[in-house]
Amino acid sequence: MDDFDFTTDLILENERVQLRPLKEIDIEFLSGFSLNEPELWNYSLLPGSGLENLKKYIEFALNGRKAKTSYPFVVFDKRMGN
């Protein structure tokens, strides 16, 4: 991935879904899912259920982007509005 620009904020979308780069502030948006739908994290390598786990998950993901090893996205369902 030497030629991939990790500093560019990519937004990928169609009529159903939007993917945008994960940001630290997304903890506010994701906390509801983390607390109320813990099963979403069942197959994640790093759990994000519960606030402390979510903070660690986001920190890990953002550090991956800084290290240029991963590019974390937040996925929005445009039809459901979340």
N, CA, C and O atoms as CSV, one atom per row, in Angstrom:
chain,resi,resn,atom,element,x,y,z
A,1,MET,N,N,0.808,-1.192,0.000
A,1,MET,CA,C,0.000,0.000,0.000
A,1,MET,C,C,0.850,1.255,0.000
A,1,MET,O,O,0.434,2.282,0.536
A,2,ASP,N,N,1.993,1.194,-0.571
A,2,ASP,CA,C,2.888,2.343,-0.557
A,2,ASP,C,C,2.312,3.556,-1.263
A,2,ASP,O,O,2.652,4.685,-0.909
A,3,ASP,N,N,1.455,3.358,-2.244
A,3,ASP,CA,C,0.927,4.482,-2.991
A,3,ASP,C,C,-0.460,4.922,-2.515
A,3,ASP,O,O,-1.043,5.834,-3.102
A,4,PHE,N,N,-0.997,4.298,-1.472
A,4,PHE,CA,C,-2.295,4.687,-0.932
A,4,PHE,C,C,-2.122,5.887,-0.012
A,4,PHE,O,O,-1.221,5.899,0.827
A,5,ASP,N,N,-2.980,6.902,-0.161
A,5,ASP,CA,C,-2.898,8.117,0.647
A,5,ASP,C,C,-3.811,7.994,1.864
A,5,ASP,O,O,-5.019,8.206,1.756
A,6,PHE,N,N,-3.253,7.660,3.002
A,6,PHE,CA,C,-4.013,7.511,4.235
A,6,PHE,C,C,-4.466,8.847,4.811
A,6,PHE,O,O,-5.300,8.866,5.717
A,7,THR,N,N,-3.942,9.961,4.314
A,7,THR,CA,C,-4.316,11.268,4.837
A,7,THR,C,C,-5.577,11.822,4.185
A,7,THR,O,O,-6.174,12.770,4.694
A,8,THR,N,N,-5.983,11.241,3.072
A,8,THR,CA,C,-7.185,11.683,2.384
A,8,THR,C,C,-8.418,11.057,3.019
A,8,THR,O,O,-8.452,9.849,3.250
A,9,ASP,N,N,-9.427,11.868,3.302
A,9,ASP,CA,C,-10.685,11.355,3.830
A,9,ASP,C,C,-11.557,10.889,2.678
A,9,ASP,O,O,-12.156,11.699,1.971
A,10,LEU,N,N,-11.622,9.586,2.498
A,10,LEU,CA,C,-12.422,9.006,1.430
A,10,LEU,C,C,-13.853,8.801,1.890
A,10,LEU,O,O,-14.091,8.368,3.017
A,11,ILE,N,N,-14.804,9.110,1.023
A,11,ILE,CA,C,-16.208,8.816,1.278
A,11,ILE,C,C,-16.695,7.969,0.109
A,11,ILE,O,O,-16.650,8.388,-1.047
A,12,LEU,N,N,-17.154,6.784,0.436
A,12,LEU,CA,C,-17.665,5.847,-0.565
A,12,LEU,C,C,-19.168,5.698,-0.321
A,12,LEU,O,O,-19.597,5.450,0.806
A,13,GLU,N,N,-19.957,5.848,-1.374
A,13,GLU,CA,C,-21.398,5.728,-1.148
A,13,GLU,C,C,-22.151,5.403,-2.426
A,13,GLU,O,O,-21.682,5.623,-3.543
A,14,ASN,N,N,-23.343,4.868,-2.201
A,14,ASN,CA,C,-24.320,4.694,-3.260
A,14,ASN,C,C,-25.665,5.088,-2.663
A,14,ASN,O,O,-25.701,5.774,-1.641
A,15,GLU,N,N,-26.765,4.673,-3.271
A,15,GLU,CA,C,-28.081,5.095,-2.772
A,15,GLU,C,C,-28.456,4.424,-1.455
A,15,GLU,O,O,-29.365,4.896,-0.772
A,16,ARG,N,N,-27.786,3.342,-1.079
A,16,ARG,CA,C,-28.138,2.600,0.139
A,16,ARG,C,C,-27.203,2.820,1.313
A,16,ARG,O,O,-27.634,2.796,2.466
A,17,VAL,N,N,-25.924,3.036,1.029
A,17,VAL,CA,C,-24.941,3.031,2.108
A,17,VAL,C,C,-23.880,4.104,1.889
A,17,VAL,O,O,-23.557,4.464,0.757
A,18,GLN,N,N,-23.349,4.603,2.997
A,18,GLN,CA,C,-22.221,5.536,2.938
A,18,GLN,C,C,-21.144,5.046,3.894
A,18,GLN,O,O,-21.424,4.728,5.050
A,19,LEU,N,N,-19.912,4.988,3.404
A,19,LEU,CA,C,-18.759,4.692,4.230
A,19,LEU,C,C,-17.928,5.954,4.297
A,19,LEU,O,O,-17.572,6.532,3.270
A,20,ARG,N,N,-17.619,6.381,5.519
A,20,ARG,CA,C,-16.743,7.536,5.691
A,20,ARG,C,C,-15.715,7.193,6.756
A,20,ARG,O,O,-15.942,6.311,7.584
A,21,PRO,N,N,-14.585,7.888,6.735
A,21,PRO,CA,C,-13.519,7.561,7.689
A,21,PRO,C,C,-13.976,7.678,9.149
A,21,PRO,O,O,-14.686,8.611,9.524
A,22,LEU,N,N,-13.557,6.723,9.942
A,22,LEU,CA,C,-13.810,6.745,11.371
A,22,LEU,C,C,-13.054,7.911,11.994
A,22,LEU,O,O,-11.902,8.172,11.649
A,23,LYS,N,N,-13.705,8.601,12.905
A,23,LYS,CA,C,-13.093,9.712,13.648
A,23,LYS,C,C,-13.266,9.447,15.146
A,23,LYS,O,O,-14.140,8.678,15.546
A,24,GLU,N,N,-12.453,10.071,15.951
A,24,GLU,CA,C,-12.549,9.897,17.400
A,24,GLU,C,C,-13.921,10.313,17.919
A,24,GLU,O,O,-14.452,9.693,18.841
A,25,ILE,N,N,-14.484,11.336,17.344
A,25,ILE,CA,C,-15.794,11.840,17.778
A,25,ILE,C,C,-16.922,10.836,17.523
A,25,ILE,O,O,-18.007,10.981,18.087
A,26,ASP,N,N,-16.688,9.829,16.692
A,26,ASP,CA,C,-17.709,8.832,16.384
A,26,ASP,C,C,-18.089,7.990,17.589
A,26,ASP,O,O,-19.057,7.232,17.527
A,27,ILE,N,N,-17.358,8.104,18.669
A,27,ILE,CA,C,-17.738,7.374,19.881
A,27,ILE,C,C,-19.148,7.774,20.297
A,27,ILE,O,O,-19.899,6.945,20.812
A,28,GLU,N,N,-19.515,9.038,20.081
A,28,GLU,CA,C,-20.858,9.506,20.427
A,28,GLU,C,C,-21.907,8.774,19.591
A,28,GLU,O,O,-22.934,8.354,20.125
A,29,PHE,N,N,-21.666,8.617,18.303
A,29,PHE,CA,C,-22.598,7.942,17.410
A,29,PHE,C,C,-22.635,6.433,17.677
A,29,PHE,O,O,-23.706,5.827,17.675
A,30,LEU,N,N,-21.480,5.839,17.903
A,30,LEU,CA,C,-21.384,4.385,18.033
A,30,LEU,C,C,-21.717,3.863,19.427
A,30,LEU,O,O,-21.949,2.665,19.595
A,31,SER,N,N,-21.745,4.734,20.420
A,31,SER,CA,C,-21.972,4.269,21.797
A,31,SER,C,C,-23.327,3.584,21.956
A,31,SER,O,O,-23.441,2.621,22.714
A,32,GLY,N,N,-24.349,4.059,21.260
A,32,GLY,CA,C,-25.659,3.411,21.336
A,32,GLY,C,C,-25.609,1.979,20.845
A,32,GLY,O,O,-26.199,1.088,21.456
A,33,PHE,N,N,-24.906,1.752,19.741
A,33,PHE,CA,C,-24.751,0.395,19.222
A,33,PHE,C,C,-23.913,-0.456,20.179
A,33,PHE,O,O,-24.198,-1.635,20.391
A,34,SER,N,N,-22.893,0.152,20.744
A,34,SER,CA,C,-21.999,-0.558,21.644
A,34,SER,C,C,-22.725,-1.023,22.908
A,34,SER,O,O,-22.498,-2.132,23.392
A,35,LEU,N,N,-23.581,-0.179,23.424
A,35,LEU,CA,C,-24.280,-0.493,24.669
A,35,LEU,C,C,-25.539,-1.327,24.448
A,35,LEU,O,O,-25.849,-2.200,25.259
A,36,ASN,N,N,-26.267,-1.070,23.362
A,36,ASN,CA,C,-27.577,-1.693,23.161
A,36,ASN,C,C,-27.577,-2.894,22.217
A,36,ASN,O,O,-28.531,-3.671,22.196
A,37,GLU,N,N,-26.504,-3.045,21.435
A,37,GLU,CA,C,-26.433,-4.160,20.494
A,37,GLU,C,C,-25.045,-4.817,20.556
A,37,GLU,O,O,-24.317,-4.833,19.563
A,38,PRO,N,N,-24.690,-5.351,21.716
A,38,PRO,CA,C,-23.342,-5.918,21.886
A,38,PRO,C,C,-23.043,-7.078,20.941
A,38,PRO,O,O,-21.880,-7.376,20.670
A,39,GLU,N,N,-24.095,-7.735,20.436
A,39,GLU,CA,C,-23.877,-8.864,19.528
A,39,GLU,C,C,-23.254,-8.435,18.203
A,39,GLU,O,O,-22.728,-9.276,17.474
A,40,LEU,N,N,-23.302,-7.156,17.879
A,40,LEU,CA,C,-22.658,-6.662,16.658
A,40,LEU,C,C,-21.158,-6.918,16.664
A,40,LEU,O,O,-20.529,-6.973,15.608
A,41,TRP,N,N,-20.595,-7.071,17.833
A,41,TRP,CA,C,-19.147,-7.215,17.976
A,41,TRP,C,C,-18.713,-8.668,18.110
A,41,TRP,O,O,-17.529,-8.935,18.320
A,42,ASN,N,N,-19.639,-9.610,17.994
A,42,ASN,CA,C,-19.317,-11.026,18.193
A,42,ASN,C,C,-18.169,-11.520,17.318
A,42,ASN,O,O,-17.375,-12.352,17.758
A,43,TYR,N,N,-18.071,-11.032,16.108
A,43,TYR,CA,C,-17.068,-11.543,15.168
A,43,TYR,C,C,-15.914,-10.572,14.937
A,43,TYR,O,O,-15.125,-10.739,14.007
A,44,SER,N,N,-15.830,-9.581,15.771
A,44,SER,CA,C,-14.744,-8.608,15.670
A,44,SER,C,C,-13.508,-9.144,16.390
A,44,SER,O,O,-13.616,-9.788,17.434
A,45,LEU,N,N,-12.346,-8.873,15.827
A,45,LEU,CA,C,-11.109,-9.293,16.483
A,45,LEU,C,C,-10.889,-8.553,17.792
A,45,LEU,O,O,-10.264,-9.078,18.714
A,46,LEU,N,N,-11.403,-7.341,17.870
A,46,LEU,CA,C,-11.299,-6.521,19.075
A,46,LEU,C,C,-12.714,-6.116,19.465
A,46,LEU,O,O,-13.383,-5.443,18.681
A,47,PRO,N,N,-13.196,-6.499,20.647
A,47,PRO,CA,C,-14.584,-6.197,21.000
A,47,PRO,C,C,-14.825,-4.698,21.155
A,47,PRO,O,O,-13.957,-3.951,21.607
A,48,GLY,N,N,-16.023,-4.282,20.767
A,48,GLY,CA,C,-16.407,-2.885,20.908
A,48,GLY,C,C,-17.657,-2.722,21.752
A,48,GLY,O,O,-18.228,-1.633,21.819
A,49,SER,N,N,-18.086,-3.806,22.399
A,49,SER,CA,C,-19.271,-3.725,23.245
A,49,SER,C,C,-18.903,-3.110,24.592
A,49,SER,O,O,-17.907,-3.485,25.210
A,50,GLY,N,N,-19.707,-2.179,25.025
A,50,GLY,CA,C,-19.409,-1.443,26.251
A,50,GLY,C,C,-18.533,-0.249,25.947
A,50,GLY,O,O,-17.725,-0.289,25.019
A,51,LEU,N,N,-18.684,0.797,26.709
A,51,LEU,CA,C,-17.993,2.052,26.419
A,51,LEU,C,C,-16.472,1.948,26.454
A,51,LEU,O,O,-15.797,2.493,25.581
A,52,GLU,N,N,-15.933,1.264,27.438
A,52,GLU,CA,C,-14.469,1.141,27.523
A,52,GLU,C,C,-13.917,0.350,26.344
A,52,GLU,O,O,-12.888,0.716,25.777
A,53,ASN,N,N,-14.593,-0.728,25.975
A,53,ASN,CA,C,-14.155,-1.501,24.811
A,53,ASN,C,C,-14.261,-0.685,23.533
A,53,ASN,O,O,-13.395,-0.771,22.664
A,54,LEU,N,N,-15.325,0.109,23.416
A,54,LEU,CA,C,-15.499,0.940,22.229
A,54,LEU,C,C,-14.370,1.960,22.112
A,54,LEU,O,O,-13.836,2.176,21.024
A,55,LYS,N,N,-14.013,2.576,23.214
A,55,LYS,CA,C,-12.900,3.539,23.204
A,55,LYS,C,C,-11.610,2.871,22.729
A,55,LYS,O,O,-10.869,3.434,21.923
A,56,LYS,N,N,-11.349,1.663,23.238
A,56,LYS,CA,C,-10.149,0.924,22.834
A,56,LYS,C,C,-10.214,0.533,21.363
A,56,LYS,O,O,-9.209,0.592,20.654
A,57,TYR,N,N,-11.396,0.135,20.906
A,57,TYR,CA,C,-11.594,-0.247,19.507
A,57,TYR,C,C,-11.301,0.929,18.576
A,57,TYR,O,O,-10.580,0.785,17.589
A,58,ILE,N,N,-11.859,2.079,18.896
A,58,ILE,CA,C,-11.657,3.274,18.067
A,58,ILE,C,C,-10.194,3.701,18.101
A,58,ILE,O,O,-9.629,4.048,17.063
A,59,GLU,N,N,-9.581,3.681,19.267
A,59,GLU,CA,C,-8.167,4.038,19.380
A,59,GLU,C,C,-7.300,3.099,18.540
A,59,GLU,O,O,-6.399,3.541,17.828
A,60,PHE,N,N,-7.582,1.806,18.631
A,60,PHE,CA,C,-6.838,0.813,17.848
A,60,PHE,C,C,-7.003,1.078,16.351
A,60,PHE,O,O,-6.026,1.068,15.602
A,61,ALA,N,N,-8.235,1.312,15.924
A,61,ALA,CA,C,-8.517,1.543,14.505
A,61,ALA,C,C,-7.834,2.816,14.005
A,61,ALA,O,O,-7.258,2.823,12.917
A,62,LEU,N,N,-7.897,3.876,14.783
A,62,LEU,CA,C,-7.266,5.136,14.367
A,62,LEU,C,C,-5.741,5.027,14.365
A,62,LEU,O,O,-5.074,5.632,13.526
A,63,ASN,N,N,-5.201,4.266,15.290
A,63,ASN,CA,C,-3.747,4.032,15.287
A,63,ASN,C,C,-3.327,3.237,14.053
A,63,ASN,O,O,-2.240,3.451,13.517
A,64,GLY,N,N,-4.177,2.331,13.604
A,64,GLY,CA,C,-3.897,1.594,12.375
A,64,GLY,C,C,-3.819,2.520,11.173
A,64,GLY,O,O,-2.987,2.330,10.286
A,65,ARG,N,N,-4.687,3.520,11.147
A,65,ARG,CA,C,-4.636,4.482,10.039
A,65,ARG,C,C,-3.365,5.329,10.120
A,65,ARG,O,O,-2.717,5.586,9.105
A,66,LYS,N,N,-3.017,5.758,11.325
A,66,LYS,CA,C,-1.777,6.540,11.498
A,66,LYS,C,C,-0.551,5.733,11.084
A,66,LYS,O,O,0.394,6.269,10.503
A,67,ALA,N,N,-0.579,4.434,11.392
A,67,ALA,CA,C,0.547,3.557,11.051
A,67,ALA,C,C,0.500,3.108,9.591
A,67,ALA,O,O,1.409,2.432,9.108
A,68,LYS,N,N,-0.568,3.493,8.899
A,68,LYS,CA,C,-0.764,3.152,7.482
A,68,LYS,C,C,-0.880,1.641,7.265
A,68,LYS,O,O,-0.371,1.091,6.288
A,69,THR,N,N,-1.572,0.986,8.213
A,69,THR,CA,C,-1.808,-0.448,8.078
A,69,THR,C,C,-3.282,-0.777,7.848
A,69,THR,O,O,-3.615,-1.888,7.435
A,70,SER,N,N,-4.158,0.180,8.114
A,70,SER,CA,C,-5.587,-0.022,7.890
A,70,SER,C,C,-6.269,1.330,7.704
A,70,SER,O,O,-5.722,2.376,8.053
A,71,TYR,N,N,-7.463,1.281,7.150
A,71,TYR,CA,C,-8.232,2.498,6.902
A,71,TYR,C,C,-9.648,2.242,7.410
A,71,TYR,O,O,-10.480,1.704,6.679
A,72,PRO,N,N,-9.925,2.622,8.654
A,72,PRO,CA,C,-11.224,2.310,9.256
A,72,PRO,C,C,-12.342,3.243,8.769
A,72,PRO,O,O,-12.161,4.455,8.647
A,73,PHE,N,N,-13.486,2.643,8.500
A,73,PHE,CA,C,-14.671,3.380,8.069
A,73,PHE,C,C,-15.804,3.216,9.068
A,73,PHE,O,O,-15.851,2.245,9.822
A,74,VAL,N,N,-16.715,4.182,9.061
A,74,VAL,CA,C,-18.013,4.062,9.705
A,74,VAL,C,C,-18.993,3.822,8.570
A,74,VAL,O,O,-18.936,4.494,7.540
A,75,VAL,N,N,-19.895,2.861,8.758
A,75,VAL,CA,C,-20.864,2.508,7.725
A,75,VAL,C,C,-22.250,3.022,8.135
A,75,VAL,O,O,-22.745,2.713,9.219
A,76,PHE,N,N,-22.858,3.807,7.251
A,76,PHE,CA,C,-24.189,4.331,7.493
A,76,PHE,C,C,-25.182,3.707,6.523
A,76,PHE,O,O,-24.955,3.673,5.313
A,77,ASP,N,N,-26.274,3.219,7.067
A,77,ASP,CA,C,-27.385,2.714,6.250
A,77,ASP,C,C,-28.255,3.923,5.918
A,77,ASP,O,O,-28.947,4.435,6.798
A,78,LYS,N,N,-28.238,4.379,4.707
A,78,LYS,CA,C,-28.953,5.584,4.319
A,78,LYS,C,C,-30.463,5.402,4.360
A,78,LYS,O,O,-31.196,6.361,4.602
A,79,ARG,N,N,-30.927,4.201,4.129
A,79,ARG,CA,C,-32.378,3.941,4.171
A,79,ARG,C,C,-32.915,3.935,5.592
A,79,ARG,O,O,-34.035,4.381,5.842
A,80,MET,N,N,-32.115,3.429,6.521
A,80,MET,CA,C,-32.541,3.372,7.923
A,80,MET,C,C,-32.197,4.656,8.682
A,80,MET,O,O,-32.727,4.912,9.762
A,81,GLY,N,N,-31.310,5.448,8.106
A,81,GLY,CA,C,-30.929,6.700,8.757
A,81,GLY,C,C,-29.927,6.528,9.882
A,81,GLY,O,O,-29.837,7.382,10.764
A,82,ASN,N,N,-29.160,5.418,9.864
A,82,ASN,CA,C,-28.126,5.238,10.899
A,82,ASN,C,C,-26.965,4.440,10.357
A,82,ASN,O,O,-26.000,4.187,11.078
